[in-house]
Amino acid sequence: MDWQPLWLTFRLATITSLILLVFALPLAYWLAFGKFRGRGIVEAIIGMPLVLPPSVIGFYLLLAFSPSYWFGDFIERVLGLRLVFSFPGLVIASVLYSLPFMVYPIRAGLQSLPASLREASYTLGKSERETFFRILLPNCKPAVLTAFVLTFAHTVGEFGVVLMIGGNIPGVTKVASVAIYNEVEALNYPAANQYALVLFAITFVILLIVYSINNNLLRVRQSS
Amino acid sequence: MEIAFTLKQGNILAVTGPSGAGKTTLLKQIAGLINPQFGKITFDGQVWFDDATKKSFSPQLRNTGFVFQDYALFPHFTVEENLSFALAKEDDKSIVTELLEATGLTQLSGRKPFQLSGGQQQRVALARALVRKPRLLLLDEPFAALDYAMRYSLQALLLKFRQQFGFSIVIVTHDVGELFRLADQVVVMDHGKIEKAGTPVEVFVKEDVSSQDFIIHGEVLTCTQQNNQLHVSALIENKIRTLTLPLHFETELIPGKNFTLHYPLDSAQIRLINPS
């Protein structure tokens, strides 16, 4: 069995989740507590990947990344990076595609904390930033963990977007879900089964660990 | 909201009134957690808020101590960490030890908030609010969830701290006893406005207030007539107290029965809880 597609899948999922964590924390905070107009528009945009067919997102990203259009051309000229049919392109697409899976749980976690925790920290002379990192974030660990794992699992399960903008280049863009599709197309069911089974098992174990940890955290909190 | 009052340095102002009157909002506006729509807040010559000049001091700069109704202890910190979180980098750390000792929390300093009783949590909240040596302490119904004994001991502690640190206090309370024990000034609020203001005696004893919120529960122990008045000994808040009341209450105040007194003490508003 060729392990490369699996390795690529988990590398993509890890990088995507880490990048999203960095972006989603301020974004979730801003959505949870920010006072601004047009919040609805921002929320709608972030939530689009939840409802749009992946092929739609893939199609527009394909256009955007293509060197024949200004964005792709710009990136290629300035950074020397080609985004279509490349791993960096896959990462960017995955980040956009999984954005709501990271942002929404963290925002919900932040909003579920009593406002008095923030207010107490402010009256104790602490800035918003310090309050966020020392008070709010440590108290919504289950939400952050859930967000991270959902993002990871969602990226592992990505297929449509990858196919549209990544194609099928071994070692570069051929992730496990695409590999399964290829093997089935070639009527090579045992190989497809191997990939599918590994994905199935690993995903199940990850989710199982996360929910066990979360249940324990919640139990500690409820017993208080 | 339409509120105007002046608090003398070192005095205790009690804010009371029915729920929804805007008491908590008032405290949060003083602390800078909410900005009022209009008006001006000045403390010790310093303008904290002025809608005319769009000036607003952040809560971080106002240095008020705030004790929240739900205590707002940080769940992931121990008792000691809750206090030392309030320290600025250059602050002397000995204040934390002092406050832990003064509030009797030294033994519990390593515990997390959920391992503490309500009274202990309240003491942590009070101690934490004092770490920065605030000039103004704001308390939002701080003792409402505690039993009477605990309430008394914390009120005494509060007065002791005020003497030691010299801060002024604004306290929201529904408890008339607490109000008389602690407050120099009282503001009665309703619908975002001041309905009555003055000393506790001026507000509750000499004059009428229309609010229904001030209630004393008790059990009649003895009831005797003297000089055309009733002298009633009653068990109120676990203490035996004597009340002097108009004669016509005699039929209602029977030893062994519970009663509820509504302020002001006017005959129409005395009511028995279980007249059976």
Interface residues (C-beta under 8 A of the other chain):
Chain A: P114 S116 L117 E119 A120 S121 Y122 T123 L124 G125 K126 S127 R134 I135 P138 N139 R221 S223 S224
Chain B: K28 A31 G32 L33 S58 P59 Q60 R62 N63 T64 G65 F66 F68 Q69 D70 A72 F74 P75 H76 F85 A86 A88 K112 P113 F114 Q115 R128 A129 V131 R132
